[in-house]
Amino acid sequence: MAEDPLERIEREEREKKNRNGGLKTVLIVLAVIAVAMAAALAYIWSQKTALVRDLEGEKAELTQQMVALQNDFAGLSSDYESINHQLDTSREQVALLIDKIQKTEATNRAKIRQYEKELGTLRSIMKGYIVQIDSLNTLNKRLTADAAAARQEAAESRRANEELTQQVETLSTKVSTGKVLKARGVSLSAYNSSDKVTDRHSRVQYLVASLSLVENELAERGPVRVYIRVKDPNGILLLNNASTDFTLGEETLSASASREVDYEGQEVDMSIYLKDVGEFTKGIYTVEAYTEKSLLGRAELMLR
């Protein structure tokens, strides 16, 4: 049975409307999906942008911390060569780490975390240097103070020793001086042929020098030889066949006569004779008495 044309047209229009309605629905759905996807992409982009910004901030902060650490290392110094060498090595490590951070993308979180750990290690190393340098400086100050005290003590000991040495030398000098024999009452007399004292030159036969070796507990005991040097009015030393030489210090002198006595620390009176020296003249005769260590005394005799 043939379809009525009007019904066919109506049917076709209904089918067309149905098709258009479905397409519209699909378009609406697609539009909704597109809007949702755009919103999702916008959110994801916003989140990614925020994350990258945060990572860039972390990188910048890490870089600032490394630069601050670099400045801290630059401010460290030591008087010890071994520590200075270690400091130079650590400074090179900090500079190298800063260069690595600057060349690394902020999004490379593994590397950034690694650099943060290395920063912490370098900070610990720097703290160790500070403690070590402070300890060495404290030790150095203490050693310096100890050395100064030792030098002062040594100087005081040296001064005390010098004073003691001076005292010993002074005492030794006094003892040496005290040990030297001394005499008193040195005199020179002239005698005639009758062994009587005279002052007339024409009657003089010989001269006698008299003196007393004084008591001295410090002087050496034993034989002591006393020498006399007698000079005439013209200053000529009187000598005879019995005359001898003696040494006084480093000088060798001629003696008119000499005599040895036994000295035991007690006073000893003695006389030394001078004969056979020729004729005597008017004027002043002088006598000097010596031991080999010192001059004992002088005296004069006037002959008329």
VENURHU-V338787 format. One record per pair of residues at least 24 apart in sequence whose ideal C-beta (glycine too) atoms are under 10 Angstrom apart, sorted by the first residue. I is the first residue (numbers start at 1). J is the second residue. Records with the same first field share a line. If there is no record, write none. Layout:
I: J / J
This chain:
48: 107
51: 106 / 107 / 109
52: 105 / 106 / 107
53: 106
54: 106
55: 105 / 106 / 107 / 108 / 109 / 112
56: 105 / 106 / 107
57: 106
58: 106 / 109 / 112 / 113 / 116
59: 101 / 102 / 104 / 105 / 106 / 107 / 108 / 109 / 111 / 112 / 115
60: 101 / 106
61: 116
62: 97 / 98 / 101 / 104 / 106 / 112 / 113 / 115 / 116 / 119
63: 97 / 98 / 101 / 102 / 115
65: 101 / 115 / 116 / 119 / 120 / 123
66: 94 / 95 / 97 / 98 / 99 / 100 / 101 / 102 / 115 / 116 / 118 / 119 / 122
67: 94 / 98 / 101
68: 123
69: 94 / 97 / 98 / 119 / 122 / 123 / 125 / 126
70: 94 / 95 / 97 / 98 / 122
72: 122 / 123 / 126 / 127 / 129 / 130
73: 122 / 125 / 126 / 129
76: 126 / 129 / 130 / 133
77: 133
78: 129 / 132 / 133 / 136 / 137
79: 133 / 136 / 137 / 140
80: 132 / 133 / 136 / 137 / 140
83: 129 / 132 / 133 / 136
86: 125 / 128 / 129 / 132
87: 125 / 126 / 129 / 133
89: 125
90: 122 / 125 / 126 / 128 / 129
91: 122
93: 118 / 121 / 122 / 125
94: 118 / 119 / 122 / 125 / 126
97: 121 / 122
174: 218
175: 218
176: 218 / 293
177: 218 / 294
178: 216 / 217 / 218 / 219
179: 216 / 217 / 218 / 219 / 220 / 293
180: 216 / 218 / 219 / 220 / 291 / 293 / 294 / 295 / 296
181: 213 / 214 / 216 / 218 / 219 / 220 / 224 / 226 / 263 / 268 / 291 / 293 / 294 / 296
182: 212 / 213 / 214 / 215 / 216 / 219 / 291 / 294 / 295 / 296 / 297
183: 211 / 212 / 213 / 214 / 226 / 267 / 268 / 270 / 289 / 290 / 291 / 294 / 295 / 296 / 297
184: 211 / 212 / 213 / 214 / 267 / 296 / 297
185: 210 / 211 / 212 / 214 / 269 / 297 / 299
186: 210 / 211 / 212 / 228 / 287 / 288 / 289 / 295 / 296 / 297 / 298 / 299
187: 211 / 271 / 287 / 289 / 297 / 299 / 300 / 301
188: 228 / 230 / 272 / 274 / 285 / 286 / 287 / 288 / 289 / 298 / 299 / 300 / 301 / 302
189: 271 / 287 / 299 / 301
190: 280 / 285 / 301 / 302 / 303
191: 273 / 275
198: 303 / 304
199: 301 / 302 / 303 / 304
200: 280 / 282 / 303 / 304
201: 233 / 279 / 280 / 281 / 282 / 283 / 285 / 302 / 303 / 304
202: 279 / 280 / 281 / 282 / 303 / 304
203: 280 / 303
204: 277 / 279 / 280 / 281 / 285 / 301 / 303
205: 275 / 276 / 280
206: 273 / 274 / 275 / 276 / 277 / 280
207: 238 / 256 / 257 / 272 / 273 / 274 / 275 / 277 / 280 / 285 / 287 / 301 / 303
208: 257 / 271 / 272 / 273 / 274 / 275 / 287 / 301
209: 256 / 257 / 259 / 270 / 271 / 272 / 273 / 274 / 287 / 288 / 289 / 297 / 299 / 301
210: 269 / 270 / 271 / 272 / 287 / 289 / 299
211: 268 / 269 / 270 / 271 / 272 / 287 / 289 / 296 / 297 / 299
212: 267 / 268 / 269 / 270 / 296 / 297
213: 261 / 263 / 265 / 266 / 267 / 268 / 269 / 270 / 289 / 291 / 296
214: 266 / 267 / 268 / 296
215: 263 / 264 / 265 / 266 / 267 / 268
216: 263 / 265 / 266 / 267
217: 265 / 266
218: 265
219: 263 / 264 / 265 / 293
220: 263 / 265 / 293
221: 262 / 263 / 264 / 265 / 266
222: 262 / 263 / 264
223: 260 / 261 / 262 / 263
224: 259 / 260 / 261 / 262 / 263 / 268 / 270 / 291 / 292 / 293
225: 255 / 258 / 259 / 260 / 261 / 290 / 291 / 292
226: 255 / 257 / 258 / 259 / 260 / 261 / 263 / 268 / 270 / 272 / 289 / 290 / 291 / 292 / 296
227: 253 / 254 / 255 / 256 / 257 / 258 / 259 / 272 / 288 / 289 / 290 / 291 / 292 / 296
228: 255 / 256 / 257 / 258 / 259 / 272 / 273 / 274 / 287 / 288 / 289 / 290 / 296 / 299
229: 253 / 254 / 255 / 256 / 257 / 286 / 287 / 288 / 289 / 290 / 295 / 298
230: 255 / 256 / 257 / 272 / 274 / 277 / 285 / 286 / 287 / 288 / 299 / 301
231: 256 / 284 / 285 / 286 / 287 / 288
232: 277 / 278 / 279 / 280 / 281 / 283 / 284 / 285 / 286 / 303
233: 280 / 281 / 282 / 283 / 284 / 285 / 286 / 302 / 303
234: 281 / 283
235: 286
236: 277
237: 277
238: 274 / 276 / 277 / 278 / 280 / 285 / 287
239: 274 / 276 / 277 / 278
240: 274 / 275 / 276 / 277 / 278
241: 276
242: 273 / 274 / 275 / 276
243: 274 / 277
246: 290 / 291 / 292
247: 292 / 293
248: 290 / 291 / 292 / 293 / 294 / 295
249: 292 / 293 / 294
253: 288 / 290 / 292
255: 288 / 289 / 290
256: 287 / 288
257: 287
258: 289 / 290 / 291
263: 291
